[in-house]
C-alpha cells in the first residue's frame, strides 16, 4: 500500500493531547514510558507491544486507551479488520494484525478498568469485537469497551480526518456539557464535524455501574482543575487577546498552541509581554503537575496559604483555592527583582514540603528543580529554610502573670524552650514600674541569649505574656536593647491569664482550643468579627453575645474600648485572638488587608512594625494594629502550667 503522508504528525498530535494532564490525563501505556510507536513496525512488534500495554493497564487497574492509525483491510467477505504492518500485503492475514482479537484480549483482561479504541483506518468499523465473545469470556461480560471508528466496513477513510478532528475537539472542549467527555459524546461531535466519511461508534457496558468511561476532561468545564487553573487560563487569554486581538482567542488551556501563535509574530512589546505570561504559566504547569504527583495527600487550603510567599486573595474560598490557581497566581505575581516566577514557585514548593514534613533533599524534589532549571535557586532556599528551622528551635517566654490587679509586676518569669520542651526557667525580680519591668525583660533576653550561644543555636522568638491591664499601655517589641527588641526578635503578645487561670475561668483555655479547631476546618479565610464602638459600649450586652457564641474565633476592634482592660479580658476569655488599633481608632478599613495577610500572622505584625520603623514604602497598613495571639503552641504551654506543674511548686 502507498505511504501515508502526515501519519507521524497526526499520531504525535493525538498522543500529545491524550497525555496532556489537563485534557486526556493519560500516562504512557508502555512500562518503558513510551506512548507512541511509529515507523517500520513488524506485525510481531505491534502485537507484542499492544499485549504489553494490556498487561501494564491490568497491573495498574487502569483504563486502556488504544489508538490505531494506518492502513487496514478486511480479507474478502470476512468483516474482520486487519491493521497492516511493515511488509504486510493486503489480504494476507498472517502478515497483519487482527484488531478485534486484540480488543477482546484487552477488554476481557482481569483488572482492566475498561478499553477505549480509536481506529483510524479504511474499513475501520470491522474492528468491532464480538459482544458474544466478551459476554462468554473470562470476565463473563463484566467489562466496558468503547470504539470510535473512522469509517464503515468496506469504506475509505481520508487523511486521518477523524484523528485530526478528535485532537482539535479535545483541545477546544464541548460547551454546556459535563466535566468529562465520554466516547458517546465525542462520537456525536465527530459525526457533526467530520465530512465525507461516516464515523462509527460501538459501546459495550457489562458492569451495570455508575462508573463511565471517559476519554478526556472537557476543558470548557474542567478548566479550573487544569494545570494552570482558571487564574492562569484567564491571564493567558488576556495576554493573547491584547497581542493578537480576536485571532488570539484560545479554547481551553493550550499552551503549545499559544506558543506557536506567538512565535509567528514579529518582535514587539506586546508580544514580549504575552511571551512572559506564557513562560511563567509553563513553569506553573510543571509545578502543579509535580505537586499533584508528590504532595497530593497533604495539600490543604491552610497549607497552601501558609506556604505562599505573598498573600493570596482573601476571597478565594476552598472551591477556588486549589493548587493550580495558587501556583499560577504565584508564577504571575512574582517580585520585580526576580526575572520570572520560578524563584517564587521554588520557595513555595519547598516551604510546602517542609510544612508537610517531607525531606528537602528528596530525589523527587531535586528532579523537579532540575526540570525547572532552578537547582541553584532550590539549594539556596533549602539552606535558608534550614537556617530558619534552626532559629525556631528556641522560644523565650517572658510572663508578667505575677502582676497584681493587672499592674506592673514585682517579678518577671522566663522560660527557655528547646524544641517545645522546657529547657531552662528563671525568675527576674523587678521594681513594679514600667522601667523596672522593661529592665527585667532585657535581663531575661540576655539570659536566654547566653543559653542559646552555649547550645550553638539562635534565639529569634520572644513571646511576652501580658495581663489585661497592660495590653493597651505597653508595646514590648519597642523595648530598646541597642535597637528595638522587635528588630532582632519576632515578638508575639499573649494573655498571661491563661497560664494559671482562677477557678471560675478554668474553662477558657479549652474554649480557645475549640475555637482554633473550628476555624481550621472552616471554608472562609481569616474569619474575623469586627466590633465598633456600639458593640463595645455595653459590656453586659457584649458578654451575652459571647455566651451565645455569636462571634468567630477571632475578634478585631475598630477602636480601643472605653472599658479598656475589662473589655479585653472579657473578649479573651471567649476567643484566643483579639486585634485592636495601635491608636484610638483605625484611620481606614483594614478588613481586606487583614484577611489577605491572615495566614502569615502573627509574624506579619512584627514585619509591619519593622517596615514602619525603617520608614519603608509603601507603608504596611498592618502596622496600625496590635494583637494578642494565643495559638495552639501557647495553649499547650499553658496546659503544662496548670496546678501541680513546676510553676506552682516554684522549682526551676
C-alpha angles and dihedrals in degrees: 000000000000123000114271110234115220095012095126094048094047092047092049091049091051090049092050095053093044093050094044104116091217094050122020096011092202124149118215108283098223123073091234091062099258121133100174132052117187140151129056099350120173120221092251092053092052094048093045092049094048091049089048089054090049091054092046092051090049091051089051094041085233138147111258116223110195122184119188117189125175142059119341135181142179116223107239113301094342106112094215120122118228118192111218118234134188108308092011117145121209111261096015106116097190092060097050138058120264099224101190091053092054092048091051090050090052099044093043094050113113116248096017108131093214143304129252114187124192109195116188106175137102113282087016096160088073087075092080110121120223109271087204090059090051092049091051096041133104092285093046089233094308095136143086129235132171126184129194110193128189099218145012124260108290092010129118127241118210133215094335089286092164095053093045092049092045094054091048092047093051091049094050098038127208121277124238096011138109124294091260131049116230122203089251092057092045091049091056092048093047091051087054098050106030111083129194099027135060116247110213126201129193123184131184124185117177096158099079089206134126090249111108132192114246129184102198146357113264098242092201089059103026098041095115089059094051125104095274098031127211090302094057094041092053092048092049093048092050092050093048094047092049090051103039106016116219091341087067094060109128128204113220121334104313105159094172092054090049091051092049090051092050094046090061092058126088118246114283138145092256092050090049091051092049091047090053091052091048094048092051091049090052088057088046093052092051090049095049091049090052094048091051092050100043109021104026093116094057102040111121132158090246093053093045091053094042093052096045110109090213129038114273119224108282092220092064102105122185095283093060100030099084127141095260094053093045093049093048091047091053093045092051097042103049123147117277091241091063115080091218141351098277098094092053092046092050091049090050096049095045092047089049091050092049091048089052092050096249121149111259092213093054112141091234090060092047092051091050092049089052091050088051090050086235106116095128092044090051093049091051093050093046089054090049093049092050091050090049091049091051090050091053094054090086126059125181115206115195115187133193092187090125087073115124114227091346095298129127109299130237091225138024118215120210133192125189111207123197115197088346093302124112109263105165137357128198138173118217115197115213145168111272092246137099093257093043092052091046091053091050091051090052089050090051092051091048089050092050092047091055091054091046091054091050089052091047088237133120124240112219105149123073117176117193120199110207131186119240093253093062101039094092094039106046134060106187093184088067094059108126115234098159086307129014112298090235092061093062099031139038099243118200126181123222134180109258093205089078093066095073111355120193118257095265090055100043089116097061099088094047089050091050092052091051091051091052092049092049093050092049091061097041121110094221119086121236097353104211130166111210115213125196133195092280093057092047099044099086109045094193092054088049091051091052092052090049092049088053090051094237094153132070123241094282131048126197123192123215090205138017108272120251090222089056111182095017093055094045091047091051094048094047091052088065105030132038096216126052123171127189139167122279089226132033095287140356116269093209141013108278099178096108093042091052094047093050093048095041100109091049092057143145088019088054091067096059089044089054092049091051090050091053094046090052091047092235122172138261091037118238108236091207087074086078091066137076127193149188105218113189103180129175093273090057093046090050090053091049090050088061089052096059119120112304094035124120090263092064091045091050095228122139 
